[in-house]
Amino acid sequence: MVDLDQTIIHATVDPTVGEWKDDPFCVNHESVKDVQAFKLDEDVSGGRGTWYYVKMRPGLKEFLEHISKLFELHIYTMGTRAYALAVKKIVDPDGTLFGERVLSRDESGSMTQKSLHRLFPVDTKMVVIIDDRGDVWKWNENLVKVRPYDFFVGIGDINSMFLPKKQEFPVATETSPKPVLAIEKKEEEKEIAEDMADPTKAANSSSMSPLEQLITMGSGSDQQLITDQTSELDKAIEAQKEDRPLAKKQELQDKMDEKAAEMAAAIENRDVHKDIASESGAHKHSVLQDNDWELNSLKGHLSAVHERFYYEYEMNKGKGKDRVSQLRDGKKHPRKRADEDGGLDLDAVPDVAMIMPTMKKRALSGVVLVFSGVIPLGADVQR
């Protein structure tokens, strides 16, 4: 199960990206030259007449080609189906990797949670998830948590406004001494899943807006709720198009570069005009940096899971049986015979949800952790 936004791609609707792509003299042109674009028309489900700009995560083509030999790939996204199909056309133009296996929020029945049982209602033993968010899966044991891909700095996930926000420490009351520090932006969010298990408690949280309370209390299948959520998402998309956050970040970077140029000139006792950095471009830096290599390690992790799965399967096959009993069982259960299904023994199939936690535990095996710092009074230290 492959998530899209900030897992294998990053997308934005900021029109500044299109302008940078068309300007070969722009400092950001080199960074965005391989960004691809598509437009969702107004009459398409989920469309807004909006241009979307998509950056594939570095090494994505090689990653997907390798993994597709080990796994059957499915897309599962909180974006609309129109959005998902447009992105799939970019990452899998000939349809050989994902085929038609796409699950979007239009079919999933929820805009805030993902579930393996939407696709695999009977058995999830062989399913592995890759996603940059664990809370939407309630930290399912089948999950490989991926570091978020944040190429368009500050944009985040354009389809995630209805997902739970980053958790913060509780606001201080009269009975609790001094409060509260916000958790770092990239802090893990495992506790969110626990809070979401109690919708009433979550909805009554003083840190939640009325809209967030509505989302939390709603099942996601109510048509009016979905309509309201879609309307709010449209507003957020339009706001990003108008605000042009990437242009503002580049303007700030340009000012910093000019300041640095002035200071360097002053040190060298040279009289440099304050705009020389902008005029020459020699000291300008792009705000977009593409130095992410997460997929390299992810490829290794998924290959290791695949190898471990089949190692345990081979170990489980015929476990505790001699050759005579195996032949006898083959006569009793002819559908299990090798000449009919390749020798598959369903009883021997291991569970990924048992394999992966064991593998994860080895990551810090033998390591002693010491947590040091100032903890706000009234905070749950276990969190």
DAVENKA-V357581 format. One record per residue. N is the residue number from 1. RES is the residue in one letter. SS is DSSP state (2 for helix, 1 for strand, 0 for the rest). PSI is psi as a letter, one per 30 degrees, with the letter a starting at -180 (NA if undefined). Layout:
# DAVENKA-V357581
n=N res=RES ss=SS psi=PSI
n=N res=RES ss=SS psi=PSI
This chain:
# DAVENKA-V357581
n=1 res=M ss=0 psi=j
n=2 res=V ss=1 psi=j
n=3 res=D ss=0 psi=l
n=4 res=L ss=0 psi=d
n=5 res=D ss=1 psi=k
n=6 res=Q ss=0 psi=g
n=7 res=T ss=0 psi=e
n=8 res=I ss=0 psi=f
n=9 res=I ss=1 psi=l
n=10 res=H ss=1 psi=k
n=11 res=A ss=1 psi=l
n=12 res=T ss=1 psi=l
n=13 res=V ss=0 psi=g
n=14 res=D ss=0 psi=j
n=15 res=P ss=0 psi=f
n=16 res=T ss=2 psi=e
n=17 res=V ss=2 psi=e
n=18 res=G ss=2 psi=e
n=19 res=E ss=2 psi=e
n=20 res=W ss=2 psi=e
n=21 res=K ss=2 psi=e
n=22 res=D ss=2 psi=f
n=23 res=D ss=0 psi=j
n=24 res=P ss=0 psi=f
n=25 res=F ss=0 psi=f
n=26 res=C ss=0 psi=k
n=27 res=V ss=0 psi=f
n=28 res=N ss=0 psi=f
n=29 res=H ss=2 psi=e
n=30 res=E ss=2 psi=e
n=31 res=S ss=2 psi=e
n=32 res=V ss=2 psi=g
n=33 res=K ss=0 psi=f
n=34 res=D ss=0 psi=g
n=35 res=V ss=0 psi=k
n=36 res=Q ss=1 psi=l
n=37 res=A ss=1 psi=l
n=38 res=F ss=1 psi=l
n=39 res=K ss=1 psi=k
n=40 res=L ss=1 psi=j
n=41 res=D ss=0 psi=l
n=42 res=E ss=0 psi=e
n=43 res=D ss=0 psi=g
n=44 res=V ss=0 psi=k
n=45 res=S ss=0 psi=k
n=46 res=G ss=0 psi=f
n=47 res=G ss=0 psi=l
n=48 res=R ss=0 psi=g
n=49 res=G ss=0 psi=h
n=50 res=T ss=1 psi=k
n=51 res=W ss=1 psi=k
n=52 res=Y ss=1 psi=k
n=53 res=Y ss=1 psi=k
n=54 res=V ss=1 psi=k
n=55 res=K ss=1 psi=k
n=56 res=M ss=1 psi=k
n=57 res=R ss=0 psi=k
n=58 res=P ss=0 psi=k
n=59 res=G ss=0 psi=g
n=60 res=L ss=2 psi=e
n=61 res=K ss=2 psi=e
n=62 res=E ss=2 psi=e
n=63 res=F ss=2 psi=e
n=64 res=L ss=2 psi=e
n=65 res=E ss=2 psi=e
n=66 res=H ss=2 psi=e
n=67 res=I ss=2 psi=e
n=68 res=S ss=0 psi=f
n=69 res=K ss=0 psi=f
n=70 res=L ss=0 psi=f
n=71 res=F ss=0 psi=l
n=72 res=E ss=0 psi=k
n=73 res=L ss=0 psi=k
n=74 res=H ss=0 psi=k
n=75 res=I ss=1 psi=k
n=76 res=Y ss=1 psi=j
n=77 res=T ss=0 psi=l
n=78 res=M ss=0 psi=f
n=79 res=G ss=0 psi=l
n=80 res=T ss=0 psi=l
n=81 res=R ss=2 psi=e
n=82 res=A ss=2 psi=e
n=83 res=Y ss=2 psi=e
n=84 res=A ss=2 psi=e
n=85 res=L ss=2 psi=e
n=86 res=A ss=2 psi=e
n=87 res=V ss=2 psi=e
n=88 res=K ss=2 psi=e
n=89 res=K ss=2 psi=f
n=90 res=I ss=2 psi=e
n=91 res=V ss=2 psi=f
n=92 res=D ss=0 psi=i
n=93 res=P ss=0 psi=e
n=94 res=D ss=0 psi=g
n=95 res=G ss=0 psi=g
n=96 res=T ss=0 psi=f
n=97 res=L ss=0 psi=e
n=98 res=F ss=0 psi=f
n=99 res=G ss=0 psi=b
n=100 res=E ss=0 psi=g
n=101 res=R ss=0 psi=i
n=102 res=V ss=1 psi=k
n=103 res=L ss=1 psi=j
n=104 res=S ss=0 psi=a
n=105 res=R ss=2 psi=f
n=106 res=D ss=2 psi=f
n=107 res=E ss=2 psi=f
n=108 res=S ss=2 psi=f
n=109 res=G ss=0 psi=g
n=110 res=S ss=0 psi=k
n=111 res=M ss=0 psi=g
n=112 res=T ss=0 psi=f
n=113 res=Q ss=0 psi=l
n=114 res=K ss=0 psi=l
n=115 res=S ss=0 psi=k
n=116 res=L ss=2 psi=f
n=117 res=H ss=2 psi=f
n=118 res=R ss=2 psi=e
n=119 res=L ss=0 psi=e
n=120 res=F ss=0 psi=i
n=121 res=P ss=0 psi=f
n=122 res=V ss=0 psi=e
n=123 res=D ss=0 psi=k
n=124 res=T ss=0 psi=g
n=125 res=K ss=0 psi=f
n=126 res=M ss=0 psi=g
n=127 res=V ss=0 psi=k
n=128 res=V ss=0 psi=k
n=129 res=I ss=1 psi=k
n=130 res=I ss=1 psi=k
n=131 res=D ss=1 psi=k
n=132 res=D ss=0 psi=f
n=133 res=R ss=0 psi=k
n=134 res=G ss=0 psi=f
n=135 res=D ss=2 psi=e
n=136 res=V ss=2 psi=f
n=137 res=W ss=2 psi=g
n=138 res=K ss=0 psi=h
n=139 res=W ss=0 psi=h
n=140 res=N ss=0 psi=k
n=141 res=E ss=0 psi=f
n=142 res=N ss=0 psi=f
n=143 res=L ss=1 psi=k
n=144 res=V ss=1 psi=j
n=145 res=K ss=1 psi=k
n=146 res=V ss=0 psi=k
n=147 res=R ss=0 psi=k
n=148 res=P ss=0 psi=k
n=149 res=Y ss=0 psi=j
n=150 res=D ss=0 psi=i
n=151 res=F ss=0 psi=e
n=152 res=F ss=0 psi=j
n=153 res=V ss=0 psi=k
n=154 res=G ss=0 psi=f
n=155 res=I ss=0 psi=e
n=156 res=G ss=0 psi=a
n=157 res=D ss=0 psi=j
n=158 res=I ss=0 psi=f
n=159 res=N ss=0 psi=g
n=160 res=S ss=0 psi=g
n=161 res=M ss=0 psi=f
n=162 res=F ss=0 psi=g
n=163 res=L ss=0 psi=l
n=164 res=P ss=0 psi=k
n=165 res=K ss=0 psi=l
n=166 res=K ss=0 psi=k
n=167 res=Q ss=0 psi=k
n=168 res=E ss=0 psi=l
n=169 res=F ss=0 psi=l
n=170 res=P ss=0 psi=k
n=171 res=V ss=0 psi=k
n=172 res=A ss=0 psi=k
n=173 res=T ss=0 psi=a
n=174 res=E ss=0 psi=f
n=175 res=T ss=0 psi=f
n=176 res=S ss=0 psi=k
n=177 res=P ss=0 psi=b
n=178 res=K ss=0 psi=k
n=179 res=P ss=0 psi=b
n=180 res=V ss=0 psi=k
n=181 res=L ss=0 psi=k
n=182 res=A ss=0 psi=k
n=183 res=I ss=0 psi=k
n=184 res=E ss=0 psi=k
n=185 res=K ss=0 psi=e
n=186 res=K ss=0 psi=g
n=187 res=E ss=0 psi=k
n=188 res=E ss=0 psi=l
n=189 res=E ss=0 psi=h
n=190 res=K ss=2 psi=e
n=191 res=E ss=2 psi=f
n=192 res=I ss=2 psi=e
n=193 res=A ss=2 psi=e
n=194 res=E ss=2 psi=e
n=195 res=D ss=2 psi=e
n=196 res=M ss=2 psi=f
n=197 res=A ss=0 psi=f
n=198 res=D ss=0 psi=i
n=199 res=P ss=2 psi=e
n=200 res=T ss=2 psi=e
n=201 res=K ss=2 psi=e
n=202 res=A ss=2 psi=e
n=203 res=A ss=2 psi=f
n=204 res=N ss=0 psi=f
n=205 res=S ss=0 psi=k
n=206 res=S ss=0 psi=f
n=207 res=S ss=0 psi=f
n=208 res=M ss=0 psi=k
n=209 res=S ss=0 psi=l
n=210 res=P ss=2 psi=e
n=211 res=L ss=2 psi=e
n=212 res=E ss=2 psi=e
n=213 res=Q ss=2 psi=e
n=214 res=L ss=2 psi=e
n=215 res=I ss=2 psi=e
n=216 res=T ss=2 psi=e
n=217 res=M ss=2 psi=f
n=218 res=G ss=0 psi=l
n=219 res=S ss=0 psi=f
n=220 res=G ss=0 psi=f
n=221 res=S ss=0 psi=f
n=222 res=D ss=0 psi=k
n=223 res=Q ss=2 psi=e
n=224 res=Q ss=2 psi=e
n=225 res=L ss=2 psi=e
n=226 res=I ss=2 psi=e
n=227 res=T ss=2 psi=e
n=228 res=D ss=2 psi=e
n=229 res=Q ss=2 psi=e
n=230 res=T ss=2 psi=e
n=231 res=S ss=2 psi=e
n=232 res=E ss=2 psi=e
n=233 res=L ss=2 psi=e
n=234 res=D ss=2 psi=e
n=235 res=K ss=2 psi=e
n=236 res=A ss=2 psi=e
n=237 res=I ss=2 psi=e
n=238 res=E ss=2 psi=e
n=239 res=A ss=2 psi=e
n=240 res=Q ss=2 psi=e
n=241 res=K ss=2 psi=e
n=242 res=E ss=2 psi=e
n=243 res=D ss=2 psi=f
n=244 res=R ss=0 psi=i
n=245 res=P ss=2 psi=e
n=246 res=L ss=2 psi=e
n=247 res=A ss=2 psi=e
n=248 res=K ss=2 psi=e
n=249 res=K ss=2 psi=e
n=250 res=Q ss=2 psi=e
n=251 res=E ss=2 psi=e
n=252 res=L ss=2 psi=e
n=253 res=Q ss=2 psi=e
n=254 res=D ss=2 psi=e
n=255 res=K ss=2 psi=e
n=256 res=M ss=2 psi=e
n=257 res=D ss=2 psi=e
n=258 res=E ss=2 psi=e
n=259 res=K ss=2 psi=e
n=260 res=A ss=2 psi=e
n=261 res=A ss=2 psi=e
n=262 res=E ss=2 psi=e
n=263 res=M ss=2 psi=e
n=264 res=A ss=2 psi=e
n=265 res=A ss=2 psi=e
n=266 res=A ss=2 psi=e
n=267 res=I ss=2 psi=e
n=268 res=E ss=0 psi=g
n=269 res=N ss=0 psi=h
n=270 res=R ss=0 psi=k
n=271 res=D ss=0 psi=j
n=272 res=V ss=0 psi=k
n=273 res=H ss=0 psi=k
n=274 res=K ss=0 psi=f
n=275 res=D ss=0 psi=g
n=276 res=I ss=2 psi=e
n=277 res=A ss=2 psi=e
n=278 res=S ss=2 psi=e
n=279 res=E ss=2 psi=e
n=280 res=S ss=2 psi=e
n=281 res=G ss=0 psi=f
n=282 res=A ss=0 psi=f
n=283 res=H ss=0 psi=g
n=284 res=K ss=0 psi=k
n=285 res=H ss=0 psi=k
n=286 res=S ss=0 psi=k
n=287 res=V ss=0 psi=f
n=288 res=L ss=0 psi=j
n=289 res=Q ss=0 psi=k
n=290 res=D ss=0 psi=i
n=291 res=N ss=0 psi=h
n=292 res=D ss=0 psi=k
n=293 res=W ss=0 psi=h
n=294 res=E ss=2 psi=e
n=295 res=L ss=2 psi=f
n=296 res=N ss=2 psi=e
n=297 res=S ss=2 psi=e
n=298 res=L ss=2 psi=e
n=299 res=K ss=2 psi=e
n=300 res=G ss=2 psi=e
n=301 res=H ss=2 psi=e
n=302 res=L ss=2 psi=e
n=303 res=S ss=2 psi=e
n=304 res=A ss=2 psi=e
n=305 res=V ss=2 psi=e
n=306 res=H ss=2 psi=e
n=307 res=E ss=2 psi=e
n=308 res=R ss=2 psi=e
n=309 res=F ss=2 psi=e
n=310 res=Y ss=2 psi=f
n=311 res=Y ss=2 psi=e
n=312 res=E ss=2 psi=e
n=313 res=Y ss=2 psi=e
n=314 res=E ss=2 psi=e
n=315 res=M ss=2 psi=e
n=316 res=N ss=2 psi=f
n=317 res=K ss=0 psi=k
n=318 res=G ss=0 psi=g
n=319 res=K ss=0 psi=k
n=320 res=G ss=0 psi=g
n=321 res=K ss=0 psi=k
n=322 res=D ss=0 psi=l
n=323 res=R ss=2 psi=e
n=324 res=V ss=2 psi=e
n=325 res=S ss=2 psi=e
n=326 res=Q ss=2 psi=e
n=327 res=L ss=2 psi=e
n=328 res=R ss=2 psi=e
n=329 res=D ss=2 psi=e
n=330 res=G ss=2 psi=e
n=331 res=K ss=2 psi=e
n=332 res=K ss=2 psi=e
n=333 res=H ss=0 psi=i
n=334 res=P ss=2 psi=f
n=335 res=R ss=2 psi=f
n=336 res=K ss=2 psi=f
n=337 res=R ss=0 psi=k
n=338 res=A ss=2 psi=e
n=339 res=D ss=2 psi=f
n=340 res=E ss=2 psi=e
n=341 res=D ss=2 psi=g
n=342 res=G ss=0 psi=g
n=343 res=G ss=0 psi=g
n=344 res=L ss=0 psi=k
n=345 res=D ss=0 psi=j
n=346 res=L ss=2 psi=e
n=347 res=D ss=2 psi=f
n=348 res=A ss=2 psi=f
n=349 res=V ss=0 psi=j
n=350 res=P ss=0 psi=l
n=351 res=D ss=0 psi=k
n=352 res=V ss=2 psi=e
n=353 res=A ss=2 psi=f
n=354 res=M ss=2 psi=e
n=355 res=I ss=2 psi=e
n=356 res=M ss=2 psi=e
n=357 res=P ss=2 psi=e
n=358 res=T ss=2 psi=e
n=359 res=M ss=2 psi=e
n=360 res=K ss=2 psi=e
n=361 res=K ss=2 psi=f
n=362 res=R ss=2 psi=f
n=363 res=A ss=2 psi=e
n=364 res=L ss=2 psi=g
n=365 res=S ss=0 psi=k
n=366 res=G ss=0 psi=g
n=367 res=V ss=0 psi=k
n=368 res=V ss=0 psi=k
n=369 res=L ss=0 psi=k
n=370 res=V ss=0 psi=j
n=371 res=F ss=0 psi=j
n=372 res=S ss=0 psi=k
n=373 res=G ss=0 psi=a
n=374 res=V ss=0 psi=k
n=375 res=I ss=0 psi=k
n=376 res=P ss=0 psi=k
n=377 res=L ss=0 psi=k
n=378 res=G ss=0 psi=f
n=379 res=A ss=0 psi=k
n=380 res=D ss=0 psi=j
n=381 res=V ss=0 psi=f
n=382 res=Q ss=0 psi=f
n=383 res=R ss=0 psi=NA
